[in-house]
């Protein structure tokens, strides 16, 4: 397991990941959407190990996070990826590892790997988890599974709530590529959240979900414009 953990922070892999993320992924993603990052100042409160928890609506989500967060916080960020899809063939496993420093998340219950995620966190590797388990079909925020909260709580690490706005509108589930026009998207960082004394993982994750929803609702119009502005834009485009 020690060797397994070093894979996520080795200098060679970190250098290759920097080139892949900042030299290839970021220019590509930021050329097809127009990102805005809100709340960067809140990241200063983060310790070395933390868990990013975000809503999940699009294939843009992970690329936006790993390229939108300052490199200091994204350098070793390990992204939870579905073991039954991203780790089932060698080339997908390799690309996911290169671009997202991915670790496997079991969605079937047949081969749980939560301990590996906890070990990474305890070794100081920050994690990115989408607790809905899959992308939203309609852009709404589904219930959050409690695994990430349990891992963060057991390790004494905070959760960074992060709301992704506009990714569904720009690249909804079922589309093969983002829509034309560099549509606006936003990443909104909240304050780091710690489990309270006596709080269960389910209760902790419920609080995190409420905060993600609050961040989304508070800043949605800032990123996408008011419903009236959106309607006017659609009318102009047509």
C-alpha positions in Angstrom: 0.0 0.0 0.0 2.9 2.4 0.7 4.2 1.9 -2.9 0.6 2.3 -4.1 0.4 5.7 -2.3 3.7 7.0 -3.7 2.3 6.6 -7.2 0.1 9.6 -6.6 2.9 11.9 -5.5 6.0 10.7 -7.3 8.1 13.6 -8.9 8.0 11.9 -12.3 4.3 11.4 -12.4 3.7 14.8 -10.9 5.7 16.5 -13.7 3.9 14.5 -16.4 0.6 15.4 -14.9 1.5 19.1 -14.8 2.2 19.0 -18.5 -1.0 17.0 -19.2 -3.2 19.2 -17.1 -1.8 22.7 -17.6 -0.3 22.3 -21.1 -3.0 20.2 -22.8 -6.2 19.9 -20.7 -6.5 23.5 -19.5 -6.0 25.2 -22.9 -8.5 22.7 -24.5 -11.2 23.1 -21.8 -10.9 26.8 -21.5 -11.1 27.3 -25.2 -14.6 25.7 -25.3 -16.1 27.3 -22.2 -15.6 30.5 -20.3 -14.8 29.7 -16.6 -15.1 31.9 -13.6 -13.6 30.9 -10.2 -15.3 32.3 -7.1 -14.0 31.9 -3.5 -10.3 31.3 -4.1 -9.5 33.1 -0.9 -11.2 30.3 1.1 -8.6 27.8 -0.1 -6.0 29.4 2.2 -7.8 27.8 5.2 -7.1 24.3 3.8 -4.5 22.0 5.3 -2.4 19.6 3.2 -5.0 16.9 3.1 -8.6 17.6 2.3 -11.5 16.3 0.3 -13.2 18.3 -2.5 -16.9 17.4 -2.8 -18.8 18.8 -5.8 -22.0 18.3 -7.7 -21.7 16.3 -10.9 -23.5 17.1 -14.1 -21.0 16.9 -16.9 -17.8 15.4 -18.3 -16.5 19.0 -17.9 -16.6 18.8 -14.1 -13.3 17.1 -13.2 -11.3 19.0 -15.9 -12.7 22.3 -14.7 -11.7 21.5 -11.1 -8.2 20.2 -11.7 -7.4 23.1 -14.0 -9.4 25.8 -12.2 -8.0 25.3 -8.7 -4.6 27.0 -8.1 -1.8 24.5 -8.8 -0.8 24.5 -5.1 -4.0 22.7 -4.3 -4.4 20.7 -7.5 -0.8 19.4 -7.7 -1.5 16.0 -6.0 -5.3 16.1 -6.1 -6.5 12.6 -6.7 -9.9 12.2 -8.5 -12.3 9.4 -7.6 -13.2 7.6 -10.8 -15.7 4.7 -11.4 -13.7 1.5 -11.1 -16.1 -0.4 -13.4 -15.5 2.1 -16.3 -12.3 4.0 -16.0 -10.2 1.2 -14.7 -11.5 -1.7 -16.8 -9.1 -1.3 -19.7 -5.4 -0.4 -19.7 -5.6 2.7 -21.9 -8.5 4.3 -20.1 -6.8 3.6 -16.8 -3.6 5.2 -18.0 -5.2 8.3 -19.4 -7.4 8.8 -16.3 -4.3 8.4 -14.1 -2.2 10.8 -16.2 -4.7 13.6 -16.4 -6.6 13.2 -13.1 -4.3 11.3 -10.8 -7.3 9.0 -10.5 -8.1 6.4 -7.8 -10.8 3.8 -8.2 -14.3 4.2 -6.7 -16.4 1.1 -6.6 -20.0 1.7 -7.6 -21.2 -1.9 -7.6 -20.5 -2.8 -4.0 -18.7 -6.0 -5.2 -15.2 -4.7 -4.7 -15.1 -1.8 -2.2 -11.9 0.4 -2.4 -12.7 3.1 0.2 -9.7 2.0 2.3 -7.3 3.0 -0.5 -8.9 6.5 -0.6 -8.6 6.8 3.2 -5.0 5.7 3.0 -4.2 8.4 0.4 -5.8 11.0 2.5 -3.9 10.0 5.6 -0.7 10.2 3.5 -1.5 13.8 2.7 -3.0 13.3 -0.8 -6.1 15.5 -1.3 -9.1 13.8 -2.9 -11.8 14.9 -5.4 -15.1 13.0 -5.0 -18.4 13.3 -6.8 -20.7 11.8 -4.1 -23.8 11.6 -6.4 -22.0 8.6 -8.0 -22.9 9.6 -11.6 -23.7 12.6 -13.7 -27.1 14.3 -13.3 -29.5 13.6 -16.1 -31.3 17.0 -15.7 -28.8 19.3 -14.0 -30.4 18.9 -10.5 -28.3 17.9 -7.5 -29.1 14.4 -6.4 -28.6 13.0 -2.9 -24.9 12.6 -1.8 -23.6 9.2 -0.7 -21.8 9.4 2.6 -18.5 7.7 1.8 -16.4 10.8 1.4 -17.7 12.2 4.6 -16.8 9.0 6.5 -13.3 9.1 5.0 -12.8 12.8 5.8 -14.1 12.4 9.3 -12.0 9.4 10.2 -8.9 11.1 8.9 -9.7 14.4 10.7 -9.6 16.2 7.3 -11.9 18.9 6.1 -14.3 18.8 3.1 -14.1 21.6 0.6 -17.6 22.1 -0.8 -17.5 23.2 -4.4 -20.5 24.1 -6.6 -20.2 23.7 -10.4 -22.5 26.0 -12.3 -23.1 25.9 -16.0 -21.4 22.7 -16.9 -24.7 21.0 -17.5 -25.8 23.8 -19.8 -22.5 23.7 -21.7 -22.0 19.9 -21.9 -25.0 17.9 -20.7 -25.0 14.2 -20.2 -25.5 12.5 -23.6 -23.7 15.2 -25.6 -20.4 14.3 -27.3 -18.8 17.8 -27.1 -19.5 21.1 -25.4 -21.9 23.5 -27.1 -20.5 26.2 -29.3 -20.0 29.7 -28.1 -17.8 29.3 -25.0 -20.7 29.2 -22.6 -20.1 30.5 -19.1 -19.3 28.0 -16.3 -18.4 28.6 -12.7 -16.6 27.0 -9.8 -17.6 28.3 -6.4 -15.5 27.3 -3.4 -17.0 27.3 0.0 -15.3 27.3 3.4 -13.7 24.1 4.5 -16.1 22.0 6.6 -15.2 19.6 9.4 -17.3 16.9 11.0 -18.9 17.9 14.3 -18.4 15.9 17.5 -20.9 13.0 17.5 -22.0 13.7 13.9 -22.5 10.7 11.7 -21.1 10.5 8.2 -24.7 10.8 6.8 -25.3 14.0 8.8 -22.0 15.5 7.9 -22.6 14.8 4.2 -26.1 16.2 4.4 -24.6 19.5 5.7 -22.1 19.5 2.9 -24.8 18.9 0.3 -26.8 21.8 1.7 -23.8 24.0 1.4 -23.1 23.0 -2.2 -26.7 23.8 -3.0 -26.5 27.1 -1.2 -23.3 28.0 -3.1 -25.0 27.0 -6.4 -28.2 29.0 -5.7 -26.3 32.0 -4.5 -24.1 32.4 -7.5 -26.1 30.8 -10.3 -27.3 34.2 -11.7 -23.8 35.6 -11.3 -22.5 32.9 -13.7 -25.4 32.3 -16.1 -27.3 35.6 -15.8 -30.8 36.0 -14.6 -33.6 33.9 -16.2 -34.7 37.1 -18.0 -31.1 37.6 -19.4 -30.9 33.9 -20.4 -34.3 34.1 -22.2 -33.2 37.3 -24.0 -30.0 35.6 -25.0 -31.8 32.6 -26.4 -34.1 34.9 -28.3 -31.2 36.8 -29.8 -29.4 33.5 -30.7 -32.5 32.2 -32.5 
